[in-house]
Amino acid sequence: MNGFHDFHRATAVHKSVPFYLVSLWNTAIMTIQTLMQHYYGEDFGEHCIQSFFSPIVYISAFSALETGILAVIHGFYIARVVRFNRARPLPDAMRGSFESGSSVGLTQRNADVAELLEKQADLISFLQDHNLRLNQRLMQMNSEVRTITLPPS
């Protein structure tokens, strides 16, 4: 797979870090809001108007900091993807479609498309027959279980 699977596993952390960061910031904002509400009580509205540390100010500050951190995290991820894409060849499926033009399925070099289609048709026929036999066996087993579990009349 030309290292794509390993690269995906190596960058899996980049998917979860933004989620955890946003959750952490939301928790911090709610905690600060709860503490302010509890500490100031009924005059919370008056204190917010007079104070520099109003909800609008700290939510804006938290959002700006969060956006900056997320931009750095996503920037590192984009840089890793660009470096990987420059260093690695195209995936096998894309290379095959460029080389063979309009062939169907994955073929070997210089292989006949008609032969590939014949093999696929044989495989489909075999799998359909096998599926039919398995369904018949399942129905037989199901009828045997019913006759065993039904109480005699």
C-alpha positions in Angstrom: 0.0 0.0 0.0 3.1 2.3 -0.4 3.0 3.2 3.3 -0.4 4.8 3.3 -1.7 2.6 6.0 1.3 3.3 8.3 1.0 7.0 7.6 -2.7 6.9 8.5 -1.9 5.2 11.8 0.9 7.6 12.5 -1.4 10.6 12.0 -4.4 9.2 13.9 -3.5 11.5 16.9 -4.2 14.5 14.8 -7.8 13.6 14.6 -8.4 13.3 18.3 -6.3 16.2 19.6 -8.7 19.0 18.3 -11.7 17.2 19.8 -10.0 17.0 23.2 -8.8 20.5 23.0 -12.2 22.0 22.2 -13.8 19.8 25.0 -11.1 21.1 27.5 -11.7 24.7 26.6 -15.5 24.3 26.9 -15.0 22.7 30.3 -12.7 25.6 31.4 -15.2 28.2 30.2 -18.1 26.6 32.0 -16.1 26.2 35.1 -15.1 29.9 35.1 -18.7 30.9 34.4 -20.0 28.7 37.2 -17.4 30.1 39.7 -18.2 33.7 38.7 -21.9 33.1 39.0 -21.4 31.4 42.4 -19.0 34.0 43.7 -20.9 37.1 42.7 -24.4 35.7 43.0 -27.2 38.2 42.4 -25.0 41.2 41.4 -23.3 39.1 38.7 -24.7 41.4 35.9 -23.5 44.6 37.6 -20.1 43.1 38.3 -19.7 42.0 34.7 -20.4 45.5 33.4 -17.9 47.1 35.8 -15.2 44.4 35.6 -12.7 43.8 32.8 -13.1 40.0 33.4 -16.6 39.8 31.9 -17.9 36.7 30.1 -17.5 38.4 26.7 -13.8 39.1 27.4 -12.8 35.7 28.7 -14.8 33.8 26.1 -13.2 35.9 23.3 -9.8 35.3 24.8 -10.3 31.6 25.1 -11.7 31.4 21.6 -8.7 33.3 20.1 -6.2 31.1 22.0 -8.1 27.9 21.0 -8.1 29.0 17.3 -4.4 29.7 17.4 -3.6 26.3 18.9 -5.9 24.5 16.4 -4.3 26.4 13.5 -0.8 25.2 14.7 -2.0 21.6 15.1 -3.7 21.5 11.7 -0.7 23.3 10.2 1.6 20.5 11.4 -0.8 17.9 10.0 -1.0 19.6 6.6 2.8 19.8 6.5 3.2 16.1 7.3 0.7 15.2 4.6 2.5 17.4 2.0 5.8 15.8 2.9 4.4 12.3 2.7 2.7 13.0 -0.7 6.0 14.4 -2.1 8.0 11.4 -1.0 5.5 8.6 -2.0 4.3 7.4 -5.4 0.7 7.3 -6.3 -1.5 4.5 -4.8 -1.6 1.3 -6.8 -5.2 1.8 -7.9 -4.4 5.2 -9.4 -1.3 4.0 -11.1 -3.2 1.1 -12.7 -5.9 3.3 -14.0 -3.4 5.6 -15.7 -1.4 2.8 -17.3 -4.1 0.6 -18.7 -6.6 3.3 -19.8 -10.1 2.0 -19.3 -9.6 -1.5 -18.0 -12.0 -2.9 -15.4 -10.6 -4.2 -12.1 -7.0 -4.8 -11.2 -5.0 -6.5 -13.9 -1.5 -7.6 -14.5 0.6 -5.9 -17.1 -0.1 -7.1 -20.6 -3.1 -9.2 -19.4 -6.2 -9.6 -21.5 -9.3 -7.7 -20.2 -11.6 -10.5 -21.6 -9.7 -13.1 -19.6 -10.2 -10.9 -16.5 -13.9 -10.6 -17.1 -14.2 -14.3 -17.7 -12.4 -15.1 -14.4 -14.7 -12.6 -12.6 -17.8 -14.2 -14.1 -16.6 -17.7 -13.0 -16.0 -16.4 -9.5 -19.4 -14.8 -9.3 -21.1 -18.0 -10.5 -19.2 -20.0 -8.0 -20.1 -17.7 -5.1 -23.7 -17.7 -6.1 -23.8 -21.5 -6.1 -22.0 -21.6 -2.8 -24.4 -19.1 -1.3 -27.4 -21.2 -2.5 -25.9 -24.3 -0.9 -25.3 -22.5 2.4 -28.9 -21.1 2.4 -30.2 -24.7 1.8 -28.1 -26.0 4.7 -29.3 -23.2 6.9 -32.9 -23.9 6.1 -32.4 -27.6 6.9 -30.7 -26.8 10.2 -33.5 -24.4 11.1 -36.2 -27.0 10.4 -34.3 -29.6 12.5 -34.2 -27.2 15.4 -37.9 -26.5 15.1 -38.8 -30.2 15.2 -36.7 -30.7 18.2 -38.0 -27.8 20.3 -41.7 -28.2 19.5 -43.4 -30.1 22.3 -45.3 -33.2 21.2 -49.1 -32.8 20.9 
